[in-house]
Amino acid sequence: MKKRIIVFLSTLLLLVATFLPFATTVKAAPDKSYAIQAILPDNQVNKDESYFDLKVEPNKEQSLKVLIANTGSKSITVTAEVNNAYTADSGVIGYDKYNAKLYKGKNPSLTSLVDGKRKQVVRLATGENKTVEFKVKSPASEFTGIILGGVTTTASVSPTKSKNINIKNQVRYVKGVVLRSKDDGVMPDVSLTSAAPKAVAGSTGIAYTLNNTAPININKVSLNAQITNGSQVTNYKADNLQIAPSSQFNYFIPIKKLGSGTYKAHIVLKNDNGFEKSLNYNITVKQREVDSVNDSAQPKTQSNNKQWIGIIIGIIVLIAIVVWMYLYYSQRNKGDGPKNGRGKFNLKLPKKPTDDSPKSSRSGSTRSSRRKK
């Protein structure tokens, strides 16, 4: 009986562990990994930087070389490409979009200056190093500001493995590329051109379209916003934003209980290098837009609830099946089940003594002696 109870409980725990997403400690194997290093040319402006910051001459070819090293115990394939810089909606400068375009760019893009292929695939054996090289031809005339982009490398590295998890991991490294010509100072030119209600990661709010049409980047930007809708006031602050040259992005500001009405935004951008810009924008949000945004903010939560309901129902059904099987086979083994004795009583009767048993011999001899007497 104890053995059956142990088997039953073990089966029950196994079923629950299968259907519930318990946290699992995993260890990533280090068999696939890599590292990169920029090989800086003689026209590097600052030798202490690890990215390319180059002073270029008109109509001259420039080499961008990046050393890629296999630091793992297995062979690896790395993709390297030259991309333009852009501003992500989160307020950081990105280099990972292959088709990123400039917004009203006064200077040519970095990708338009590449002579030859923009993308190269490198296969590295264990412990092997290779250098990828891209040829860039500078503009025909001098230019103000900067041309910004990067050499981006991507590779699939060792997957994260555990009993129930197998996640494919990708590692991306970037070496920025800055091309300069004239030393004339260029000031950023940021404007706010449109806005729209939006839902992001389950939060409702308004996304403001910001543009920087100047060929210069802006780093360590602080944003302070005050948004009013009647008596409702929303204050929002963010730090360490980055804005790429000649770029446009949609910056989301969350608003609790988004409702219809006219939202008046006053946004101030500034950094420690003297850049400061005040922006004002009004947007009228209609009730149908509010309903649409609220609906788009809900599906993820509803989906999670439905998933949990399905898991709980599945567990209950499995527990019921296991309990039924346990009771069924317990009764069957006792002889009360549908086999081996349905409608029969399995009683143990004492065995009849045999003539050859010692007891039979003694009882027989006693009866014989009595007859003689």
Secondary structure, DSSP 8 states (H G I E B T S, - for coil): -HHHHHHHHHHHHHHHHHHS------EE-TTS-EEEEEE--TTBS-TT-SSEEEE--TT-EEEEEEEEEE-SSS-EEEEEEEEE-EE-TTS-EE---TT---SS-SS--TGGGEES-SEEEEEE-TT-EEEEEEEEE--SS--SSEEEEEEEEEEEEEEEE-SS-EEEEEEEEEEEEEEE---------EEEEEEEEEEETTEEEEEEEEEE-SSS-EEEEEEEEEEEETTEEEEEEEEEEEE-TTEEEEEEEE-TT--SEEEEEEEEEE-TTS-EEEEEEEEEE-HHHHHHHHHHHSHHHHHHHHHHHHHHHHHHHHHHHHHHHHHHHHHHHHT-SSSS-TT-----------TTSHHHHHHHHHHHHHHH-
